[in-house]
Every structure is written in C-alpha cells, then in structure tokens.
C-alpha cells in the first residue's frame, strides 16, 4: 500500500513538473513575441537558466559527492571559448582576430551550436580527467585551493600571447551567435538539467551519495572511491563546460576577465543558498540570486526626497542591501532555501502542516 502511494505521489509530482515546463514555455513564447517590451526580463531569465545549469553541475560534485571544488570558472572558460571559437561566423572572424590573425585550421571551422556546446563540455571534461588524477587525492580545503589554482591557470593561459591565434588573447572574442529566442535557451538548459537529474537518480548517482556519506562504508560494499570521485568530477565539469558555452551565447562576447574567481563564488553562493544536495534548490537559487541583484538595482541610483538627496543611494549600495538580505535568508534557512530537499507536493504539504502547527502553538 505504501509503495502504491509512493508511486502515486511520484506520478503526481512528475505531472506537476511537466505542467511547470509547459507553462514556462508558454510564458517564454509570449515574452519572445513582445521582445522589445520585455527584453530586460528575458535577459534575467536567460542568465538565470544558464546559472542554474552551472550551479546544478557544481552541486553534483559538491553536494552529491562531497568534494569541495572551486574550479567552476576555469571549466566554464574552456566550454565558453570552445563554443565561441566553433560558432563565430567565418565571415566575421577577420574582424574578431584583427590583431594577430587566426590559426589557419580554425578559419572555416564552424559547427552547429548544439555540437559546439557538446564539444565545449568534452574539452572541459578532458581537462577534468587530466587534473583529476592528482587533485582528487587531496581533501577538503586542499582540493578547493588546487582547483581554484587550476581555474586561474586556465584564465592566464587563455589571455597569454601564445594563444592569440586561438583565443585572441586578452582581446577576447565577439560576434558569438546568441540565442534566437529565450525558448531556445530554455530548451538547452532543460536538456542539461534533465540529463543531470537522470545521472543523480541512477546507480552512478547513488555511488556519488554513498561516497559523500561515508567513504569507508562505500568501499566496504565494493565502490571504487577514486573512480567514483573522478567520474563525478568529469560529469560535473562536462556540464559546467556546456554552461560556459551557454554563457558565451548569452553574453555574445567574452574575454578572460569574464571568468575570474568571483564567478565561481557566485555559483557557490547559488548552490549554498538553494541548498547543498538539492536539484530544485540550485534552480531556485539561480533565479533568486540573479533576479535579486537586478530587482535591487534602483538602490544604485540617486534618490531625492522633498528636495533632499538620500546619501546612501549611490553605486554599490545595491550589493550592500543584497548582502543583508542573504544574511537574513541564511539565518532563517541555515541549510539553504530547500535544505537539501526537493520541491514536491508531499514536501509542500509537510511544510504547510508544520506552519499550521507553529501558528496553533503560538495561539495556545
């Protein structure tokens, strides 16, 4: 009987998720049809979707496997540059590589966007495979420092003169094809998120969680700890690379400064705020952080009340307010907005029931 109820709840949750996807698609179609009026909103949604992909990929290695990696910006850079190099129209390349020219092999190397995104992920995954051999033997803070160092090395190499004919060095890349519509961005992001969900809920994902919970117990049941960590690192890096490619398409132009350490911290903030080990938490966190920063932008503009200028309202004050809001959220939701759990009908019912119990207790 319990098994039947569980399956029933799963089916209901699945139908609700499908309904959310359909409704979201309809809303995006409406926004695309009125693009000039809602261009700013479309930009926020697209950026949130890209960050949701990268945040969930970071959650695979951090939240579901328990590895503290801070190399996201580096893997995003690899995916972004690979995607950009392979999608910039051949006719536009002389204007992009106008200083030092382009490598002859890349002059006409143009592939469809989906293939370029996959290749961007493959390049990031290949680097993860190589650096994973030495760095995954490290633990905790040492692993974080090593991956952070890797990220900075990648950024330095991309901007170096020896890479001028490939990455255009410090001049960066422009004329990158953008999304034809917000629906296209939604489709790419949705495919990535669904694939990651399938991996997390597979036997491989269960191995990741076993390593996170207790390495000794996982080893005792036959799980190869190092290979599992390496696989998690590679899978995470692949989708991070794809996310980097999506970011390049969103921005239309990139350079090495785009992928500074602060980008990794932004993604980590989304993961922690949404809930470490929560799929829907990463998605909610991405929209919360991205939209929150934009909604509060009016704090950066001068404010005059009754002829008196309020001194606090000036450039940078927005981030002060945003930081205060983050502190408040963390104080009330110490494990993130979803606390490592997932959004579901059953979860919402439990949350509502707890709320009612608190209110009744307060009245009593």
Buried (B, 14 or more C-beta within 10 A) or exposed (E): EEEEEEEEBEEEBEEBBEEEEEEBBEBBEEBBEEEEEBEEBBBBBBBBBBBBBBBBBBBBBBBBBBBBBBBBBBBBBBBBBBBBBBBBEEEEBEEBBEEEEBBEEBEEBBBEBEEBBBBBBBBBBBBBBEBBEEBBEBEEEEBBBBBBBBBBEBBEBBBEEEBBBBBBBBBBBBBBBBBEBBBBBBBBBBBBBEBBBEBBEEEBBEBBBBBBEEBEEBBEEEBEBEEBBBBBBBBBBBBBBBBBBBBBBBBBBBBBEBBBBEBBEBBBBBBBBBBBBBBBBBBBBBBBBBBBBBEBEEBBEEBEEEEEEEEEBBEEBBEEBBEEEBEEBBEEBEBBBBBEBBBBEBBEEEEEEEEEEEEEEEEE
